[in-house]
């Protein structure tokens, strides 16, 4: 979710280019690094004024064919709602989302942040690949 800086909530600036190695991820939540998990690397380039970003636990991957929905297991380098992270003007913020598995029959899916306010992340028509590792641009 993105919000402009006019929101009175202020957080420390986010790392512009974080480096997260596999060993660190395993120490944070080993169960998420099992086979079958889906890794979505997100890039949020901010060309305008300062932005505030966060992710809601109600973020899912939804299979086009079966409507199966897999939940967010872990988020790295982005705050979980209700907290916010600042993305300074002209900077890029990278973060990682880890989800449970989708059915083997899934060939295309959507990433949807289901929230009751405007501004939720919505990335549609992501084509499934063999590695289940994806790189998406939020902006």
Secondary structure, DSSP 4 states (H G I P E B T S, - for coil): -EEETTSS---PBPPSS----HHHHHHH-GGGGSTT-EEEEEEEE--SS-EEE-B-S-EEEEETTT--EEEEEEEESSPBTT--EEE-TT-EEEEEEEE----TT--EEEEEE--SSS---EEEEEEP-SS-EEEEE--
